[in-house]
Amino acid sequence: MFIRRFSTAHICLLLSLLSITACAQSPGTSVNKPSSASSRTVNSSPTALPTAATEPLPTNTPSLAPQRYTPQVIVQGVGRPDDLIFDQQGHLLFSDEIDATISRVNADGSVTQLLKDSNGPEGLLSLPDGTLIFSEQEANRVVSLAPGAKTPRVLRVLPGTPSTANCKHGVDGIALDPTTNTLIVPDSPTGEVYRMSLDGKLLTLLASGIVRPVGAGVDPHGNIFLADECGNAVWRITPGGQKTRIGGFGMPDDVVPDGHGNLLIIDLSPSLHSLIRLNLTTGKRETLGRQGYIEPQGLLLDSRGDIFVSDDYANIIMEYKPVQ
């Protein structure tokens, strides 16, 4: 080991430099933090839309994102699992548009059917009181199901008219914007995206001109991300309304911000059929998983960083656990 001896003059100069550095890093340096609005409790009352805050700088902390995952199948051969959500008890719920059901995965791995809905349930959201809000693809509307109820209540019929034509099917995924306590609802047949109050009374156009917006995800700052299934792209809408297209995908179906400056994306294109991670700052793309998939659909991230992916043609739900 090489050791260098310093003179008194060297030491004084070093102390002087450290003092200057400390001043430059004084408490006056600002740090972007998630808005306190992200901690608001979801309720079923109408919510007025606040004025959009100044757009935060992108946060990128890739060193915190898991680099490796251990995949495992947690549901296999039960229905055609599509969109995913956790209920208030922490159970995994999945919709099944093909079999027209919503089901729960129990702690022992068994599956319990909760609802039969001939209108084709898709995107799911669970409220603190146990109410489910979900989209119906065949009717192109958003409905709610109160705890113990057997029949959904219509919250809003969307403007678009669904059809069997290519890329004109009805509404798919929905998402909660935690900064405004409202829903983000892509009207898939029209290519428009709306903000909707939880009671369905308020509907505000956010964006148009997207080929077929399906899955949606919102980060703690209110940035909205949309999967454009027939446009080969992902879109970002800032709280101020700026719209940015990120191309180069096959058929993205769902998106989830991972909290580390990345976006998780499900691409169901037959040539890709994979779980992708996109670094929003550098543009780097990684394939986290594709083995066992035919047409992956649903995407969900829990508080531990576990990723859940459903595939309605492979009849599986996969869980990816971070390797510590």
N, C-alpha and C positions, 0 to 999 in steps of 0.2 A: 504494500500500500504506500502511495506517495503522499508525504505530508509536507506542506509548505508553511514556513514560518512568516508571520506578518509583522511588519514594523508598526510602531505607534501611529505613524502617519497613515498607514494603510487602514488601521482600525478606525481612526477618526473619519476617514473618507467613507468607509463602509457604513458607519452609523449615520452619517449625513444622508447617504443615499436611501437608507431604510426609512429615515424620517420623512423624506420627500415622497416616497412611495405610499406611506401611511396616510399622508395628507391627501394624495390623489385618490385614495380609496375611502374617503371619509363617508359618514352616513348620508351625505347629500346625494349619493348615487341612487337612482331610482331602479326598482325591480318590478317587472310586470307580475301581478298576482291575479288569480281568478277573481271575477266579480263576486261580491257577497250575494248577488242575486242567485247564484248557482246553488245556494243552500236553502232556497225557499221551498216550502212544502207544496207538493201538487195538491190541488183541490178541484172540485167539480164546478166552482162558480166561475162566471165570466171574468176574464182577465184583460184589462186595458193594456195595449201595447205601449211600452215606454219608448222614449226617444233613444235611438241607437247611440251607444257609447263610441268613443274614439276607438278605431280598430287597433288592437294590440299587435305588437311585433310577433312574428312566428316564434314559437318556442321549440327548440330542438335539443333534446338531451338523449341522443342515441345510446350513450354509455349506460343509461338506466334501463333501456329496453332489453328484455331477454334475448340472448343470442341463439339459444337452442331450446327445443321443446321435445317432450315425450308424448307422442300421439297414442290415443287409445279409443276404441269404439265403446260407447256407453249405451247406445240403443241400436238394435239391428233387426230388420225384418218386421217392423211394426209400422204399418201405414206408409205414407209418403211425406216425411217430415219436411217442412218448409221454413217459415220464419220462427224465430226463437225469442223467448223472454223469460225472466225469472218472476215468479209471483212474490207476494209479500212474505211468504214463509221460506223463500229461497229455493222452491221447487222449479225445475226447468219445465216450461210449457212450450209446446210447438203446435203450429197450425198445419193443416193438411188440406190444401186447396183441392187436390184430386179426389180425396175421399170425403171432403166437406166436413172436417172435424177439427176440434181443438182438444189437445190431450196434455196430461201431466206425467212427467217422469218421477216416479217415487224413489225414496231413499234406497230401496232394495233393487232398483233397476227395472221394476215392473212399470207398466204404462196404464193409466186410467183415462178413459175418454170423458171429457168434461161437457162437450157440446157437439151436437150435430147441426150443421148450418149449410143448407143447400145453396146459399149464395156465395160459397167459396171463400172461407176466411183466409186472410193473408197476414199482413203486418199486425203485431201485437204490442200492447202497452198495459202495464199493471199500475193502478193507482194505490195510494196508501190504505184506502178503505176496502181494498179487495176488488174494486170494480175493474173489469177488463174493458179496454177500448181496442177495437180492431177494425181493420178494413175488410170489405167484402168485394172481391174482384168481379164477380158476375154482375153485381148491382151497382158497382162503382160508387160506393158510399162508405161512410165511417159510422160505426155503431158502438154501443156500450152494453155491457152485461153486468148487472149488479150482483153482489154475492147472493147465491141461492136462487137467482132468477133462471128461468129456462128459455126465455125468449129475449133476444137483443132488442135494444131501443135505438131507433135511428137518430143519429146526431146531425148528419148532413149528407145529402146526396150531392156528389160533385158535378161540376158542369159538363165534363166529358161524357161521350157516349161510347161504351165499350163494344167491341165487335170481335169476331174471330179472325179478322184480317191481321196480317203480320204486323207486330209491334203496336197493335191497337187494343190489346187486352186491358181490362180495368185496373183500378188502383192496386198497388202491390204493398210496399213497405211504408210505414209511418214512423215518426220519431218525435221525442219530446225535446223541446228547447228549454233547458233548465234556467236560462237567463231571463225568460219571459213567461215561463209556465204555460206555454202554448204548444200546439202540435205543428209539426212540419208534415204536410200532406202533398206528395206528388200526384197530380192528376195525369196518370200515365197515358191515356188516349190522346190528350191535347198537347202534351209536352210542357204543361204549366205546373208551377209549384206554389202552394198556398201555405199561409200561416192560419191556423184555426184555433179558436178558443176551445177549452175543454168541454164546454156545453154545446159546441157546434154553431152557436149563434153568430159568431164573428168569423168571416172568411176574407183574408187579404191576399191579393196576388203579390208574390215575391219575385218570380222569374218566369220567363216564357222562352220559347225557341229551342228547347231541349227536345231531342228526338223521342226518347221514351224514358223519363225519369222513374225509377223504381225505388230502390233502397235509399234511405236517408240516415244521416248521423250528424250530431251536433256536438261541438267541443265546449268546454266550460266558458269560453269567451263569446259564444254565440255564433261562431263560424259554422255554416251549414255545408255539408258535403253530400253530394247526390251521385248515385250510380245511374249512368245513362246506358241502359242495356242495349239499345239498338243504335246508339251513337258512338260506340267504342271509346267511351270517355268517362271521366269523373269530373264533376263540377264543384267549384267552391264559391259560396255566396257569403260575403262578409256582412257583419251587422250593418254596415253602411250601404249595402246593396250592390257592391262590386261583384261581378260574375267572372270567374276564370275557368277556362276549360283545360283539363289535363288529359291528353290523348294517349294513344298507343296501347289501348286495352282491347280485349276481344268482345265479351259481353258481360260487363260488370253488373252484378245483381244486388250486392249489399255492401255497405261501407260502415266502418266504426273507427273513430279517432282513438288511438291507444294511450293517450296521455303523455307520450314521450316525443311528441313532434312527428309522429308517423300516422299513416292511415292504413288500416287493415281493409282489404278488398277481396270480395269473392268474385271470381271470374268463371262463369259457367260455359264459356265457349268450348266446344268439343276439343279443340286443339290445345287448350290451356287447362280448363277445369281445375282450378287451383286456388289456394289461399295465398294472397300476395301482401307484402308489407312495402309501403311507399314512404320514403323519407320526404316530407313536404318541403324541406329546405334544400337538400342536395339533389333530389329527384331520383336517388338510388332505389331500385326495386329488388326485392328478394322474394323468392318462392318459399314459403314456410311449410307448405304441404300440398300434395296432389295425389298421393297414392291412395287408391281405393275409391276415388271419386269418378262419377259419370257426369252429373250435372249438379254441382254444389249450389245451394240456395241461401240458407239462413246463416247469420253470423252474429255472435254475441261474445262480449268480454265481461268477465266478472272482476270483483275488487282485488282478487289475488293475481290477476294477470292471466288467468286461464282463458283460452279461446275455445269457443264452441262453434262447430260448423255442421250444418245438416245437408244431406243430399237426398232429394226426393226420388231419384231414379236408382241410386244404390241402396236406398232404404236404410240409411245409417245416420247417426249423430256422432260426431267425433269430438273429443276433448283434447286440447293441446296444453300440457302442463309445462311451465317454464322449468328448465334445468338450472338449479342453483349452482 
